[in-house]
Amino acid sequence: MAKTLSFGVLHLGTSFSVTYALTGSMAVAGAVTFIEPLANTVLHYFFDKYWDHPRAQALRARLGRRSARSQLAPQA
């Protein structure tokens, strides 16, 4: 849990620093720092729903087979 919390603090610090460096605005940097994780959380919910969808599973299976075949192909 300590590692997760440490990474969270690092992520927020990075987000604030990069946004402040780009905009020069503490207000914008602060807003982005808190809005971005919220947006990621919402998007992650939908990503998880799609990840478990049968079509997504079939696509991953097809791509996995294609990748395995390309690794077995003789190199010229």
N, CA, C, O and CB atoms as a CASP TS submission, in Angstrom:
PFRMAT TS
TARGET T0000
AUTHOR 0000-0000-0000
METHOD Language model
MODEL 1
PARENT N/A
ATOM      1  N   MET     1       0.822  -1.194   0.000  1.00  0.00           N
ATOM      2  CA  MET     1       0.000   0.000   0.000  1.00  0.00           C
ATOM      3  C   MET     1       0.872   1.268   0.000  1.00  0.00           C
ATOM      4  O   MET     1       0.518   2.274  -0.615  1.00  0.00           O
ATOM      5  CB  MET     1      -0.938  -0.007   1.214  1.00  0.00           C
ATOM      6  N   ALA     2       2.000   1.204   0.689  1.00  0.00           N
ATOM      7  CA  ALA     2       2.892   2.362   0.733  1.00  0.00           C
ATOM      8  C   ALA     2       3.415   2.694  -0.659  1.00  0.00           C
ATOM      9  O   ALA     2       3.546   3.864  -1.019  1.00  0.00           O
ATOM     10  CB  ALA     2       4.065   2.103   1.691  1.00  0.00           C
ATOM     11  N   LYS     3       3.714   1.653  -1.442  1.00  0.00           N
ATOM     12  CA  LYS     3       4.213   1.874  -2.802  1.00  0.00           C
ATOM     13  C   LYS     3       3.136   2.555  -3.647  1.00  0.00           C
ATOM     14  O   LYS     3       3.436   3.469  -4.416  1.00  0.00           O
ATOM     15  CB  LYS     3       4.647   0.532  -3.454  1.00  0.00           C
ATOM     16  N   THR     4       1.888   2.114  -3.507  1.00  0.00           N
ATOM     17  CA  THR     4       0.781   2.699  -4.259  1.00  0.00           C
ATOM     18  C   THR     4       0.589   4.163  -3.883  1.00  0.00           C
ATOM     19  O   THR     4       0.415   5.016  -4.754  1.00  0.00           O
ATOM     20  CB  THR     4      -0.512   1.913  -4.010  1.00  0.00           C
ATOM     21  N   LEU     5       0.619   4.449  -2.591  1.00  0.00           N
ATOM     22  CA  LEU     5       0.467   5.835  -2.148  1.00  0.00           C
ATOM     23  C   LEU     5       1.627   6.701  -2.632  1.00  0.00           C
ATOM     24  O   LEU     5       1.427   7.842  -3.051  1.00  0.00           O
ATOM     25  CB  LEU     5       0.368   5.897  -0.621  1.00  0.00           C
ATOM     26  N   SER     6       2.831   6.155  -2.572  1.00  0.00           N
ATOM     27  CA  SER     6       4.002   6.897  -3.052  1.00  0.00           C
ATOM     28  C   SER     6       3.871   7.216  -4.530  1.00  0.00           C
ATOM     29  O   SER     6       4.173   8.329  -4.962  1.00  0.00           O
ATOM     30  CB  SER     6       5.288   6.101  -2.801  1.00  0.00           C
ATOM     31  N   PHE     7       3.417   6.235  -5.307  1.00  0.00           N
ATOM     32  CA  PHE     7       3.255   6.464  -6.740  1.00  0.00           C
ATOM     33  C   PHE     7       2.161   7.493  -6.990  1.00  0.00           C
ATOM     34  O   PHE     7       2.289   8.327  -7.886  1.00  0.00           O
ATOM     35  CB  PHE     7       2.928   5.149  -7.467  1.00  0.00           C
ATOM     36  N   GLY     8       1.082   7.443  -6.204  1.00  0.00           N
ATOM     37  CA  GLY     8       0.010   8.425  -6.347  1.00  0.00           C
ATOM     38  C   GLY     8       0.509   9.842  -6.120  1.00  0.00           C
ATOM     39  O   GLY     8       0.172  10.754  -6.875  1.00  0.00           O
ATOM     40  N   VAL     9       1.310  10.024  -5.081  1.00  0.00           N
ATOM     41  CA  VAL     9       1.880  11.343  -4.793  1.00  0.00           C
ATOM     42  C   VAL     9       2.812  11.770  -5.930  1.00  0.00           C
ATOM     43  O   VAL     9       2.790  12.926  -6.353  1.00  0.00           O
ATOM     44  CB  VAL     9       2.643  11.327  -3.441  1.00  0.00           C
ATOM     45  N   LEU    10       3.623  10.846  -6.416  1.00  0.00           N
ATOM     46  CA  LEU    10       4.525  11.138  -7.533  1.00  0.00           C
ATOM     47  C   LEU    10       3.732  11.543  -8.774  1.00  0.00           C
ATOM     48  O   LEU    10       4.096  12.496  -9.464  1.00  0.00           O
ATOM     49  CB  LEU    10       5.413   9.917  -7.844  1.00  0.00           C
ATOM     50  N   HIS    11       2.657  10.824  -9.054  1.00  0.00           N
ATOM     51  CA  HIS    11       1.819  11.118 -10.217  1.00  0.00           C
ATOM     52  C   HIS    11       1.212  12.516 -10.099  1.00  0.00           C
ATOM     53  O   HIS    11       1.249  13.290 -11.056  1.00  0.00           O
ATOM     54  CB  HIS    11       0.703  10.061 -10.363  1.00  0.00           C
ATOM     55  N   LEU    12       0.656  12.841  -8.934  1.00  0.00           N
ATOM     56  CA  LEU    12       0.045  14.155  -8.758  1.00  0.00           C
ATOM     57  C   LEU    12       1.091  15.264  -8.867  1.00  0.00           C
ATOM     58  O   LEU    12       0.835  16.313  -9.458  1.00  0.00           O
ATOM     59  CB  LEU    12      -0.671  14.233  -7.403  1.00  0.00           C
ATOM     60  N   GLY    13       2.260  15.027  -8.297  1.00  0.00           N
ATOM     61  CA  GLY    13       3.333  16.019  -8.390  1.00  0.00           C
ATOM     62  C   GLY    13       3.790  16.239  -9.820  1.00  0.00           C
ATOM     63  O   GLY    13       4.037  17.370 -10.239  1.00  0.00           O
ATOM     64  N   THR    14       3.899  15.155 -10.559  1.00  0.00           N
ATOM     65  CA  THR    14       4.299  15.250 -11.965  1.00  0.00           C
ATOM     66  C   THR    14       3.244  15.988 -12.773  1.00  0.00           C
ATOM     67  O   THR    14       3.564  16.859 -13.581  1.00  0.00           O
ATOM     68  CB  THR    14       4.537  13.852 -12.557  1.00  0.00           C
ATOM     69  N   SER    15       1.985  15.635 -12.550  1.00  0.00           N
ATOM     70  CA  SER    15       0.890  16.280 -13.268  1.00  0.00           C
ATOM     71  C   SER    15       0.881  17.784 -13.003  1.00  0.00           C
ATOM     72  O   SER    15       0.764  18.589 -13.927  1.00  0.00           O
ATOM     73  CB  SER    15      -0.457  15.661 -12.862  1.00  0.00           C
ATOM     74  N   PHE    16       1.005  18.146 -11.741  1.00  0.00           N
ATOM     75  CA  PHE    16       1.015  19.570 -11.390  1.00  0.00           C
ATOM     76  C   PHE    16       2.211  20.275 -12.025  1.00  0.00           C
ATOM     77  O   PHE    16       2.067  21.345 -12.617  1.00  0.00           O
ATOM     78  CB  PHE    16       1.045  19.749  -9.859  1.00  0.00           C
ATOM     79  N   SER    17       3.383  19.675 -11.899  1.00  0.00           N
ATOM     80  CA  SER    17       4.613  20.307 -12.399  1.00  0.00           C
ATOM     81  C   SER    17       4.586  20.512 -13.906  1.00  0.00           C
ATOM     82  O   SER    17       4.927  21.588 -14.399  1.00  0.00           O
ATOM     83  CB  SER    17       5.821  19.468 -12.026  1.00  0.00           C
ATOM     84  N   VAL    18       4.180  19.479 -14.635  1.00  0.00           N
ATOM     85  CA  VAL    18       4.148  19.583 -16.102  1.00  0.00           C
ATOM     86  C   VAL    18       3.121  20.620 -16.536  1.00  0.00           C
ATOM     87  O   VAL    18       3.400  21.442 -17.409  1.00  0.00           O
ATOM     88  CB  VAL    18       3.823  18.211 -16.743  1.00  0.00           C
ATOM     89  N   THR    19       1.939  20.588 -15.934  1.00  0.00           N
ATOM     90  CA  THR    19       0.903  21.545 -16.322  1.00  0.00           C
ATOM     91  C   THR    19       1.316  22.972 -15.975  1.00  0.00           C
ATOM     92  O   THR    19       1.084  23.896 -16.754  1.00  0.00           O
ATOM     93  CB  THR    19      -0.425  21.201 -15.639  1.00  0.00           C
ATOM     94  N   TYR    20       1.924  23.150 -14.813  1.00  0.00           N
ATOM     95  CA  TYR    20       2.387  24.489 -14.425  1.00  0.00           C
ATOM     96  C   TYR    20       3.484  24.974 -15.378  1.00  0.00           C
ATOM     97  O   TYR    20       3.501  26.140 -15.772  1.00  0.00           O
ATOM     98  CB  TYR    20       2.909  24.482 -12.964  1.00  0.00           C
ATOM     99  N   ALA    21       4.392  24.079 -15.741  1.00  0.00           N
ATOM    100  CA  ALA    21       5.469  24.457 -16.663  1.00  0.00           C
ATOM    101  C   ALA    21       4.911  24.864 -18.028  1.00  0.00           C
ATOM    102  O   ALA    21       5.442  25.767 -18.674  1.00  0.00           O
ATOM    103  CB  ALA    21       6.465  23.295 -16.828  1.00  0.00           C
ATOM    104  N   LEU    22       3.850  24.202 -18.459  1.00  0.00           N
ATOM    105  CA  LEU    22       3.270  24.507 -19.770  1.00  0.00           C
ATOM    106  C   LEU    22       2.397  25.757 -19.763  1.00  0.00           C
ATOM    107  O   LEU    22       2.351  26.495 -20.747  1.00  0.00           O
ATOM    108  CB  LEU    22       2.455  23.336 -20.252  1.00  0.00           C
ATOM    109  N   THR    23       1.698  25.994 -18.636  1.00  0.00           N
ATOM    110  CA  THR    23       0.730  27.092 -18.611  1.00  0.00           C
ATOM    111  C   THR    23       1.173  28.287 -17.780  1.00  0.00           C
ATOM    112  O   THR    23       0.756  29.414 -18.046  1.00  0.00           O
ATOM    113  CB  THR    23      -0.573  26.595 -18.088  1.00  0.00           C
ATOM    114  N   GLY    24       2.019  28.053 -16.772  1.00  0.00           N
ATOM    115  CA  GLY    24       2.405  29.125 -15.865  1.00  0.00           C
ATOM    116  C   GLY    24       1.303  29.520 -14.901  1.00  0.00           C
ATOM    117  O   GLY    24       1.419  30.519 -14.191  1.00  0.00           O
ATOM    118  N   SER    25       0.234  28.739 -14.875  1.00  0.00           N
ATOM    119  CA  SER    25      -0.912  29.051 -14.021  1.00  0.00           C
ATOM    120  C   SER    25      -1.062  27.999 -12.932  1.00  0.00           C
ATOM    121  O   SER    25      -1.225  26.812 -13.215  1.00  0.00           O
ATOM    122  CB  SER    25      -2.204  29.145 -14.855  1.00  0.00           C
ATOM    123  N   MET    26      -1.004  28.453 -11.675  1.00  0.00           N
ATOM    124  CA  MET    26      -1.199  27.516 -10.566  1.00  0.00           C
ATOM    125  C   MET    26      -2.644  27.021 -10.533  1.00  0.00           C
ATOM    126  O   MET    26      -2.900  25.874 -10.166  1.00  0.00           O
ATOM    127  CB  MET    26      -0.831  28.181  -9.223  1.00  0.00           C
ATOM    128  N   ALA    27      -3.591  27.884 -10.916  1.00  0.00           N
ATOM    129  CA  ALA    27      -5.000  27.488 -10.903  1.00  0.00           C
ATOM    130  C   ALA    27      -5.256  26.377 -11.922  1.00  0.00           C
ATOM    131  O   ALA    27      -5.916  25.385 -11.613  1.00  0.00           O
ATOM    132  CB  ALA    27      -5.905  28.702 -11.199  1.00  0.00           C
ATOM    133  N   VAL    28      -4.738  26.546 -13.117  1.00  0.00           N
ATOM    134  CA  VAL    28      -4.914  25.523 -14.157  1.00  0.00           C
ATOM    135  C   VAL    28      -4.191  24.244 -13.753  1.00  0.00           C
ATOM    136  O   VAL    28      -4.735  23.149 -13.895  1.00  0.00           O
ATOM    137  CB  VAL    28      -4.389  26.030 -15.529  1.00  0.00           C
ATOM    138  N   ALA    29      -2.976  24.381 -13.253  1.00  0.00           N
ATOM    139  CA  ALA    29      -2.215  23.199 -12.837  1.00  0.00           C
ATOM    140  C   ALA    29      -2.946  22.449 -11.731  1.00  0.00           C
ATOM    141  O   ALA    29      -3.003  21.219 -11.749  1.00  0.00           O
ATOM    142  CB  ALA    29      -0.807  23.601 -12.363  1.00  0.00           C
ATOM    143  N   GLY    30      -3.499  23.169 -10.778  1.00  0.00           N
ATOM    144  CA  GLY    30      -4.253  22.527  -9.702  1.00  0.00           C
ATOM    145  C   GLY    30      -5.499  21.832 -10.214  1.00  0.00           C
ATOM    146  O   GLY    30      -5.814  20.721  -9.788  1.00  0.00           O
ATOM    147  N   ALA    31      -6.208  22.480 -11.125  1.00  0.00           N
ATOM    148  CA  ALA    31      -7.423  21.877 -11.676  1.00  0.00           C
ATOM    149  C   ALA    31      -7.097  20.612 -12.455  1.00  0.00           C
ATOM    150  O   ALA    31      -7.754  19.586 -12.277  1.00  0.00           O
ATOM    151  CB  ALA    31      -8.156  22.875 -12.578  1.00  0.00           C
ATOM    152  N   VAL    32      -6.096  20.677 -13.310  1.00  0.00           N
ATOM    153  CA  VAL    32      -5.713  19.507 -14.108  1.00  0.00           C
ATOM    154  C   VAL    32      -5.256  18.373 -13.202  1.00  0.00           C
ATOM    155  O   VAL    32      -5.567  17.208 -13.454  1.00  0.00           O
ATOM    156  CB  VAL    32      -4.598  19.870 -15.109  1.00  0.00           C
ATOM    157  N   THR    33      -4.517  18.712 -12.147  1.00  0.00           N
ATOM    158  CA  THR    33      -3.998  17.700 -11.229  1.00  0.00           C
ATOM    159  C   THR    33      -5.118  16.887 -10.601  1.00  0.00           C
ATOM    160  O   THR    33      -4.938  15.697 -10.340  1.00  0.00           O
ATOM    161  CB  THR    33      -3.163  18.354 -10.140  1.00  0.00           C
ATOM    162  N   PHE    34      -6.261  17.496 -10.355  1.00  0.00           N
ATOM    163  CA  PHE    34      -7.352  16.756  -9.730  1.00  0.00           C
ATOM    164  C   PHE    34      -8.380  16.238 -10.727  1.00  0.00           C
ATOM    165  O   PHE    34      -9.052  15.244 -10.449  1.00  0.00           O
ATOM    166  CB  PHE    34      -8.034  17.624  -8.722  1.00  0.00           C
ATOM    167  N   ILE    35      -8.519  16.882 -11.877  1.00  0.00           N
ATOM    168  CA  ILE    35      -9.484  16.422 -12.881  1.00  0.00           C
ATOM    169  C   ILE    35      -8.958  15.199 -13.627  1.00  0.00           C
ATOM    170  O   ILE    35      -9.723  14.280 -13.919  1.00  0.00           O
ATOM    171  CB  ILE    35      -9.801  17.549 -13.877  1.00  0.00           C
ATOM    172  N   GLU    36      -7.675  15.175 -13.937  1.00  0.00           N
ATOM    173  CA  GLU    36      -7.099  14.070 -14.714  1.00  0.00           C
ATOM    174  C   GLU    36      -7.277  12.710 -14.033  1.00  0.00           C
ATOM    175  O   GLU    36      -7.693  11.767 -14.707  1.00  0.00           O
ATOM    176  CB  GLU    36      -5.619  14.326 -14.952  1.00  0.00           C
ATOM    177  N   PRO    37      -6.986  12.553 -12.734  1.00  0.00           N
ATOM    178  CA  PRO    37      -7.220  11.244 -12.113  1.00  0.00           C
ATOM    179  C   PRO    37      -8.703  10.860 -12.093  1.00  0.00           C
ATOM    180  O   PRO    37      -9.039   9.682 -12.208  1.00  0.00           O
ATOM    181  CB  PRO    37      -6.677  11.243 -10.692  1.00  0.00           C
ATOM    182  N   LEU    38      -9.581  11.843 -11.951  1.00  0.00           N
ATOM    183  CA  LEU    38     -11.016  11.559 -11.986  1.00  0.00           C
ATOM    184  C   LEU    38     -11.415  11.043 -13.366  1.00  0.00           C
ATOM    185  O   LEU    38     -12.154  10.064 -13.478  1.00  0.00           O
ATOM    186  CB  LEU    38     -11.832  12.822 -11.624  1.00  0.00           C
ATOM    187  N   ALA    39     -10.928  11.702 -14.414  1.00  0.00           N
ATOM    188  CA  ALA    39     -11.222  11.252 -15.779  1.00  0.00           C
ATOM    189  C   ALA    39     -10.659   9.855 -16.019  1.00  0.00           C
ATOM    190  O   ALA    39     -11.323   9.017 -16.630  1.00  0.00           O
ATOM    191  CB  ALA    39     -10.645  12.240 -16.812  1.00  0.00           C
ATOM    192  N   ASN    40      -9.442   9.597 -15.544  1.00  0.00           N
ATOM    193  CA  ASN    40      -8.848   8.265 -15.696  1.00  0.00           C
ATOM    194  C   ASN    40      -9.678   7.200 -14.998  1.00  0.00           C
ATOM    195  O   ASN    40      -9.844   6.100 -15.524  1.00  0.00           O
ATOM    196  CB  ASN    40      -7.426   8.252 -15.147  1.00  0.00           C
ATOM    197  N   THR    41     -10.198   7.515 -13.824  1.00  0.00           N
ATOM    198  CA  THR    41     -11.012   6.558 -13.076  1.00  0.00           C
ATOM    199  C   THR    41     -12.279   6.208 -13.843  1.00  0.00           C
ATOM    200  O   THR    41     -12.648   5.038 -13.938  1.00  0.00           O
ATOM    201  CB  THR    41     -11.369   7.119 -11.696  1.00  0.00           C
ATOM    202  N   VAL    42     -12.943   7.214 -14.387  1.00  0.00           N
ATOM    203  CA  VAL    42     -14.167   6.975 -15.158  1.00  0.00           C
ATOM    204  C   VAL    42     -13.845   6.175 -16.421  1.00  0.00           C
ATOM    205  O   VAL    42     -14.551   5.219 -16.740  1.00  0.00           O
ATOM    206  CB  VAL    42     -14.854   8.317 -15.530  1.00  0.00           C
ATOM    207  N   LEU    43     -12.794   6.552 -17.137  1.00  0.00           N
ATOM    208  CA  LEU    43     -12.420   5.824 -18.351  1.00  0.00           C
ATOM    209  C   LEU    43     -12.016   4.386 -18.037  1.00  0.00           C
ATOM    210  O   LEU    43     -12.298   3.478 -18.819  1.00  0.00           O
ATOM    211  CB  LEU    43     -11.278   6.542 -19.068  1.00  0.00           C
ATOM    212  N   HIS    44     -11.364   4.179 -16.911  1.00  0.00           N
ATOM    213  CA  HIS    44     -10.945   2.828 -16.534  1.00  0.00           C
ATOM    214  C   HIS    44     -12.155   1.924 -16.309  1.00  0.00           C
ATOM    215  O   HIS    44     -12.112   0.741 -16.645  1.00  0.00           O
ATOM    216  CB  HIS    44     -10.075   2.870 -15.267  1.00  0.00           C
ATOM    217  N   TYR    45     -13.229   2.468 -15.748  1.00  0.00           N
ATOM    218  CA  TYR    45     -14.457   1.698 -15.551  1.00  0.00           C
ATOM    219  C   TYR    45     -14.963   1.168 -16.896  1.00  0.00           C
ATOM    220  O   TYR    45     -15.281  -0.015 -17.016  1.00  0.00           O
ATOM    221  CB  TYR    45     -15.546   2.568 -14.864  1.00  0.00           C
ATOM    222  N   PHE    46     -15.038   2.033 -17.898  1.00  0.00           N
ATOM    223  CA  PHE    46     -15.526   1.606 -19.211  1.00  0.00           C
ATOM    224  C   PHE    46     -14.523   0.692 -19.917  1.00  0.00           C
ATOM    225  O   PHE    46     -14.921  -0.230 -20.628  1.00  0.00           O
ATOM    226  CB  PHE    46     -15.821   2.827 -20.085  1.00  0.00           C
ATOM    227  N   PHE    47     -13.243   0.937 -19.727  1.00  0.00           N
ATOM    228  CA  PHE    47     -12.209   0.068 -20.287  1.00  0.00           C
ATOM    229  C   PHE    47     -12.359  -1.348 -19.747  1.00  0.00           C
ATOM    230  O   PHE    47     -12.286  -2.315 -20.505  1.00  0.00           O
ATOM    231  CB  PHE    47     -10.804   0.616 -19.967  1.00  0.00           C
ATOM    232  N   ASP    48     -12.570  -1.473 -18.437  1.00  0.00           N
ATOM    233  CA  ASP    48     -12.759  -2.795 -17.832  1.00  0.00           C
ATOM    234  C   ASP    48     -13.997  -3.491 -18.381  1.00  0.00           C
ATOM    235  O   ASP    48     -13.975  -4.696 -18.630  1.00  0.00           O
ATOM    236  CB  ASP    48     -12.866  -2.674 -16.313  1.00  0.00           C
ATOM    237  N   LYS    49     -15.079  -2.733 -18.571  1.00  0.00           N
ATOM    238  CA  LYS    49     -16.297  -3.333 -19.129  1.00  0.00           C
ATOM    239  C   LYS    49     -16.035  -3.861 -20.534  1.00  0.00           C
ATOM    240  O   LYS    49     -16.456  -4.968 -20.870  1.00  0.00           O
ATOM    241  CB  LYS    49     -17.449  -2.306 -19.153  1.00  0.00           C
ATOM    242  N   TYR    50     -15.344  -3.078 -21.355  1.00  0.00           N
ATOM    243  CA  TYR    50     -15.061  -3.506 -22.721  1.00  0.00           C
ATOM    244  C   TYR    50     -14.069  -4.663 -22.736  1.00  0.00           C
ATOM    245  O   TYR    50     -14.203  -5.573 -23.553  1.00  0.00           O
ATOM    246  CB  TYR    50     -14.519  -2.336 -23.545  1.00  0.00           C
ATOM    247  N   TRP    51     -13.086  -4.645 -21.856  1.00  0.00           N
ATOM    248  CA  TRP    51     -12.052  -5.678 -21.809  1.00  0.00           C
ATOM    249  C   TRP    51     -12.689  -7.057 -21.635  1.00  0.00           C
ATOM    250  O   TRP    51     -12.204  -8.034 -22.206  1.00  0.00           O
ATOM    251  CB  TRP    51     -11.055  -5.397 -20.662  1.00  0.00           C
ATOM    252  N   ASP    52     -13.750  -7.146 -20.868  1.00  0.00           N
ATOM    253  CA  ASP    52     -14.417  -8.418 -20.615  1.00  0.00           C
ATOM    254  C   ASP    52     -15.437  -8.782 -21.693  1.00  0.00           C
ATOM    255  O   ASP    52     -16.013  -9.869 -21.645  1.00  0.00           O
ATOM    256  CB  ASP    52     -15.098  -8.375 -19.273  1.00  0.00           C
ATOM    257  N   HIS    53     -15.669  -7.909 -22.652  1.00  0.00           N
ATOM    258  CA  HIS    53     -16.651  -8.164 -23.704  1.00  0.00           C
ATOM    259  C   HIS    53     -16.139  -9.285 -24.613  1.00  0.00           C
ATOM    260  O   HIS    53     -14.951  -9.328 -24.931  1.00  0.00           O
ATOM    261  CB  HIS    53     -16.934  -6.868 -24.528  1.00  0.00           C
ATOM    262  N   PRO    54     -17.028 -10.191 -25.031  1.00  0.00           N
ATOM    263  CA  PRO    54     -16.595 -11.314 -25.881  1.00  0.00           C
ATOM    264  C   PRO    54     -15.877 -10.883 -27.162  1.00  0.00           C
ATOM    265  O   PRO    54     -14.925 -11.545 -27.575  1.00  0.00           O
ATOM    266  CB  PRO    54     -17.789 -12.154 -26.250  1.00  0.00           C
ATOM    267  N   ARG    55     -16.303  -9.800 -27.796  1.00  0.00           N
ATOM    268  CA  ARG    55     -15.617  -9.354 -29.016  1.00  0.00           C
ATOM    269  C   ARG    55     -14.197  -8.895 -28.717  1.00  0.00           C
ATOM    270  O   ARG    55     -13.285  -9.137 -29.508  1.00  0.00           O
ATOM    271  CB  ARG    55     -16.398  -8.220 -29.685  1.00  0.00           C
ATOM    272  N   ALA    56     -14.008  -8.237 -27.586  1.00  0.00           N
ATOM    273  CA  ALA    56     -12.659  -7.797 -27.212  1.00  0.00           C
ATOM    274  C   ALA    56     -11.777  -9.002 -26.907  1.00  0.00           C
ATOM    275  O   ALA    56     -10.601  -9.019 -27.269  1.00  0.00           O
ATOM    276  CB  ALA    56     -12.711  -6.848 -25.990  1.00  0.00           C
ATOM    277  N   GLN    57     -12.337 -10.002 -26.248  1.00  0.00           N
ATOM    278  CA  GLN    57     -11.573 -11.214 -25.950  1.00  0.00           C
ATOM    279  C   GLN    57     -11.185 -11.928 -27.242  1.00  0.00           C
ATOM    280  O   GLN    57     -10.061 -12.414 -27.372  1.00  0.00           O
ATOM    281  CB  GLN    57     -12.384 -12.158 -25.039  1.00  0.00           C
ATOM    282  N   ALA    58     -12.113 -11.992 -28.196  1.00  0.00           N
ATOM    283  CA  ALA    58     -11.823 -12.642 -29.477  1.00  0.00           C
ATOM    284  C   ALA    58     -10.731 -11.885 -30.238  1.00  0.00           C
ATOM    285  O   ALA    58      -9.849 -12.500 -30.837  1.00  0.00           O
ATOM    286  CB  ALA    58     -13.104 -12.734 -30.334  1.00  0.00           C
ATOM    287  N   LEU    59     -10.791 -10.565 -30.215  1.00  0.00           N
ATOM    288  CA  LEU    59      -9.765  -9.763 -30.887  1.00  0.00           C
ATOM    289  C   LEU    59      -8.394 -10.003 -30.265  1.00  0.00           C
ATOM    290  O   LEU    59      -7.409 -10.172 -30.983  1.00  0.00           O
ATOM    291  CB  LEU    59     -10.120  -8.268 -30.821  1.00  0.00           C
ATOM    292  N   ARG    60      -8.326 -10.020 -28.942  1.00  0.00           N
ATOM    293  CA  ARG    60      -7.041 -10.276 -28.278  1.00  0.00           C
ATOM    294  C   ARG    60      -6.525 -11.660 -28.628  1.00  0.00           C
ATOM    295  O   ARG    60      -5.322 -11.843 -28.816  1.00  0.00           O
ATOM    296  CB  ARG    60      -7.180 -10.135 -26.751  1.00  0.00           C
ATOM    297  N   ALA    61      -7.422 -12.640 -28.719  1.00  0.00           N
ATOM    298  CA  ALA    61      -7.006 -13.999 -29.074  1.00  0.00           C
ATOM    299  C   ALA    61      -6.448 -14.032 -30.496  1.00  0.00           C
ATOM    300  O   ALA    61      -5.415 -14.655 -30.742  1.00  0.00           O
ATOM    301  CB  ALA    61      -8.190 -14.984 -28.940  1.00  0.00           C
ATOM    302  N   ARG    62      -7.134 -13.358 -31.443  1.00  0.00           N
ATOM    303  CA  ARG    62      -6.648 -13.318 -32.827  1.00  0.00           C
ATOM    304  C   ARG    62      -5.301 -12.621 -32.911  1.00  0.00           C
ATOM    305  O   ARG    62      -4.395 -13.096 -33.596  1.00  0.00           O
ATOM    306  CB  ARG    62      -7.661 -12.609 -33.733  1.00  0.00           C
ATOM    307  N   LEU    63      -5.166 -11.509 -32.223  1.00  0.00           N
ATOM    308  CA  LEU    63      -3.898 -10.776 -32.253  1.00  0.00           C
ATOM    309  C   LEU    63      -2.787 -11.588 -31.610  1.00  0.00           C
ATOM    310  O   LEU    63      -1.643 -11.537 -32.062  1.00  0.00           O
ATOM    311  CB  LEU    63      -4.039  -9.427 -31.543  1.00  0.00           C
ATOM    312  N   GLY    64      -3.100 -12.325 -30.579  1.00  0.00           N
ATOM    313  CA  GLY    64      -2.107 -13.169 -29.920  1.00  0.00           C
ATOM    314  C   GLY    64      -1.628 -14.275 -30.836  1.00  0.00           C
ATOM    315  O   GLY    64      -0.434 -14.575 -30.873  1.00  0.00           O
ATOM    316  N   ARG    65      -2.544 -14.888 -31.578  1.00  0.00           N
ATOM    317  CA  ARG    65      -2.150 -15.938 -32.529  1.00  0.00           C
ATOM    318  C   ARG    65      -1.291 -15.353 -33.640  1.00  0.00           C
ATOM    319  O   ARG    65      -0.300 -15.959 -34.046  1.00  0.00           O
ATOM    320  CB  ARG    65      -3.396 -16.631 -33.128  1.00  0.00           C
ATOM    321  N   ARG    66      -1.665 -14.182 -34.131  1.00  0.00           N
ATOM    322  CA  ARG    66      -0.902 -13.534 -35.202  1.00  0.00           C
ATOM    323  C   ARG    66       0.501 -13.205 -34.704  1.00  0.00           C
ATOM    324  O   ARG    66       1.475 -13.399 -35.431  1.00  0.00           O
ATOM    325  CB  ARG    66      -1.621 -12.247 -35.696  1.00  0.00           C
ATOM    326  N   SER    67       0.613 -12.716 -33.490  1.00  0.00           N
ATOM    327  CA  SER    67       1.918 -12.380 -32.921  1.00  0.00           C
ATOM    328  C   SER    67       2.768 -13.634 -32.756  1.00  0.00           C
ATOM    329  O   SER    67       3.970 -13.610 -33.022  1.00  0.00           O
ATOM    330  CB  SER    67       1.751 -11.667 -31.568  1.00  0.00           C
ATOM    331  N   ALA    68       2.153 -14.724 -32.318  1.00  0.00           N
ATOM    332  CA  ALA    68       2.894 -15.975 -32.132  1.00  0.00           C
ATOM    333  C   ALA    68       3.396 -16.498 -33.476  1.00  0.00           C
ATOM    334  O   ALA    68       4.518 -16.995 -33.568  1.00  0.00           O
ATOM    335  CB  ALA    68       2.007 -17.038 -31.440  1.00  0.00           C
ATOM    336  N   ARG    69       2.563 -16.388 -34.524  1.00  0.00           N
ATOM    337  CA  ARG    69       2.986 -16.846 -35.857  1.00  0.00           C
ATOM    338  C   ARG    69       4.154 -16.018 -36.362  1.00  0.00           C
ATOM    339  O   ARG    69       5.090 -16.562 -36.947  1.00  0.00           O
ATOM    340  CB  ARG    69       1.816 -16.772 -36.858  1.00  0.00           C
ATOM    341  N   SER    70       4.113 -14.710 -36.144  1.00  0.00           N
ATOM    342  CA  SER    70       5.198 -13.867 -36.658  1.00  0.00           C
ATOM    343  C   SER    70       6.502 -14.148 -35.926  1.00  0.00           C
ATOM    344  O   SER    70       7.578 -13.965 -36.496  1.00  0.00           O
ATOM    345  CB  SER    70       4.834 -12.383 -36.526  1.00  0.00           C
ATOM    346  N   GLN    71       6.428 -14.587 -34.684  1.00  0.00           N
ATOM    347  CA  GLN    71       7.641 -14.919 -33.947  1.00  0.00           C
ATOM    348  C   GLN    71       8.229 -16.240 -34.419  1.00  0.00           C
ATOM    349  O   GLN    71       9.434 -16.461 -34.297  1.00  0.00           O
ATOM    350  CB  GLN    71       7.354 -14.979 -32.452  1.00  0.00           C
ATOM    351  N   LEU    72       7.387 -17.125 -34.959  1.00  0.00           N
ATOM    352  CA  LEU    72       7.853 -18.426 -35.424  1.00  0.00           C
ATOM    353  C   LEU    72       8.346 -18.389 -36.865  1.00  0.00           C
ATOM    354  O   LEU    72       9.030 -19.312 -37.308  1.00  0.00           O
ATOM    355  CB  LEU    72       6.747 -19.442 -35.293  1.00  0.00           C
ATOM    356  N   ALA    73       8.008 -17.332 -37.601  1.00  0.00           N
ATOM    357  CA  ALA    73       8.391 -17.245 -39.010  1.00  0.00           C
ATOM    358  C   ALA    73       9.910 -17.153 -39.130  1.00  0.00           C
ATOM    359  O   ALA    73      10.565 -16.477 -38.337  1.00  0.00           O
ATOM    360  CB  ALA    73       7.719 -16.024 -39.688  1.00  0.00           C
ATOM    361  N   PRO    74      10.469 -17.846 -40.139  1.00  0.00           N
ATOM    362  CA  PRO    74      11.928 -17.784 -40.334  1.00  0.00           C
ATOM    363  C   PRO    74      12.356 -16.371 -40.707  1.00  0.00           C
ATOM    364  O   PRO    74      11.660 -15.668 -41.439  1.00  0.00           O
ATOM    365  CB  PRO    74      12.378 -18.781 -41.430  1.00  0.00           C
ATOM    366  N   GLN    75      13.479 -15.981 -40.204  1.00  0.00           N
ATOM    367  CA  GLN    75      14.023 -14.650 -40.487  1.00  0.00           C
ATOM    368  C   GLN    75      14.840 -14.706 -41.773  1.00  0.00           C
ATOM    369  O   GLN    75      15.643 -15.619 -41.962  1.00  0.00           O
ATOM    370  CB  GLN    75      14.897 -14.136 -39.300  1.00  0.00           C
ATOM    371  N   ALA    76      14.639 -13.746 -42.640  1.00  0.00           N
ATOM    372  CA  ALA    76      15.374 -13.709 -43.911  1.00  0.00           C
ATOM    373  C   ALA    76      16.663 -12.959 -43.771  1.00  0.00           C
ATOM    374  O   ALA    76      17.410 -12.829 -44.741  1.00  0.00           O
ATOM    375  CB  ALA    76      14.536 -13.079 -45.003  1.00  0.00           C
TER
END
